[in-house]
Amino acid sequence: MATPVATNPDKCPEGAWQRRLFNGKCQLILQSADSAGEIVLEAVGEGLKPAQVTVKAN
């Protein structure tokens, strides 16, 4: 089995956030800002239905 190797940078410029999949999987690391609130993640891909999840940051 192949070992996943991320070739994307861990941090992206504002508005340029995107990740590539490895065998259909993607790892995402979130870092909250200075204040609490909600983070909305959206996954989109060619031929797939978009999906969203909301995460509360304390």
TIBA-11529 format. One record per atom (N, C-alpha, C): x, y, z. Coordinates in steps of 0.05 Angstrom, whole numbers, padded with zeros to 5 digits, always signed. Example, Ala and Ser with C-alpha at 12.3 -4.5 7.8 and 13.67 -1.06 7.14 Angstrom:
# TIBA-11529
+00264-00114+00156 +00246-00090+00156 +00264-00066+00156 +00257-00045+00142 +00273-00021+00143 +00258+00001+00157 
***
This chain:
# TIBA-11529
+00017-00024+00000 +00000+00000+00000 +00018+00025+00000 +00011+00044-00016 +00027+00069-00018 +00022+00086+00007 +00043+00100+00014 +00041+00118+00037 +00033+00146+00027 +00013+00159+00039 +00006+00186+00030 +00028+00206+00035 +00033+00222+00015 +00052+00243+00017 +00039+00269+00007 +00037+00289+00024 +00024+00314+00017 +00044+00331+00001 +00036+00340-00022 +00052+00357-00039 +00042+00386-00038 +00019+00390-00025 +00008+00417-00022 +00021+00430+00002 +00024+00457+00001 +00034+00471+00025 +00014+00469+00047 +00023+00469+00072 +00005+00467+00095 -00011+00492+00099 +00000+00515+00092 -00014+00540+00094 -00016+00552+00066 -00040+00563+00060 -00045+00575+00034 -00053+00604+00037 -00047+00620+00017 -00055+00648+00017 -00086+00650+00019 -00096+00671+00031 -00125+00676+00033 -00138+00673+00006 -00159+00657+00005 -00175+00653-00019 -00163+00632-00038 -00140+00620-00032 -00127+00601-00050 -00126+00573-00036 -00145+00568-00018 -00145+00543-00004 -00155+00520-00021 -00139+00500-00025 -00147+00476-00039 -00128+00454-00032 -00139+00429-00032 -00123+00405-00026 -00128+00385-00048 -00109+00368-00053 -00113+00346-00072 -00117+00320-00056 -00132+00302-00068 -00137+00276-00055 -00115+00256-00059 -00112+00238-00041 -00094+00215-00044 -00111+00190-00040 -00114+00175-00061 -00131+00151-00061 -00159+00157-00050 -00170+00181-00057 -00197+00188-00049 -00199+00200-00021 -00176+00205-00008 -00176+00216+00019 -00161+00242+00020 -00169+00259+00039 -00156+00285+00042 -00153+00292+00072 -00131+00302+00080 -00127+00310+00108 -00129+00340+00109 -00143+00349+00129 -00146+00378+00133 -00140+00385+00162 -00123+00405+00166 -00116+00415+00193 -00127+00443+00195 -00143+00448+00216 -00154+00475+00220 -00140+00489+00243 -00136+00514+00239 -00125+00531+00260 -00143+00555+00263 -00155+00558+00287 -00174+00580+00291 -00159+00606+00294 -00174+00627+00291 -00164+00654+00295 -00165+00661+00325 -00164+00687+00331 -00163+00696+00358 -00191+00695+00372 -00212+00691+00357 -00238+00692+00369 -00254+00667+00362 -00274+00661+00379 -00291+00638+00375 -00310+00643+00352 -00320+00622+00341 -00340+00625+00319 -00343+00599+00304 -00355+00601+00281 -00360+00577+00264 -00342+00577+00240 -00332+00554+00233 -00316+00551+00209 -00332+00533+00190 -00337+00542+00166 -00353+00527+00146 -00333+00516+00126 -00333+00490+00123 -00316+00476+00104 -00334+00466+00081 -00325+00470+00056 -00339+00461+00033 -00320+00444+00016 -00330+00421+00008 -00314+00404-00010 -00328+00402-00036 -00314+00408-00058 -00325+00406-00085 -00305+00391-00103 -00316+00378-00122 -00299+00364-00141 -00314+00358-00167 -00300+00356-00188 -00312+00351-00214 -00327+00324-00213 -00352+00324-00220 -00368+00300-00220 -00380+00292-00193 -00375+00308-00173 -00385+00302-00146 -00404+00324-00136 -00422+00316-00118 -00440+00336-00105 -00423+00351-00085 -00427+00378-00084 -00413+00393-00062 -00424+00385-00035 -00407+00387-00015 -00414+00380+00013 -00403+00401+00031 -00418+00407+00053 -00409+00427+00073 -00411+00415+00101 -00393+00425+00118 -00395+00418+00146 -00387+00443+00162 -00400+00448+00184 -00394+00471+00201 -00382+00461+00227 -00359+00473+00234 -00344+00466+00258 -00344+00490+00277 -00350+00486+00302 -00349+00508+00322 -00321+00510+00333 -00310+00534+00333 -00284+00540+00345 -00288+00554+00371 -00276+00545+00392 -00279+00557+00419 -00256+00576+00425 
***
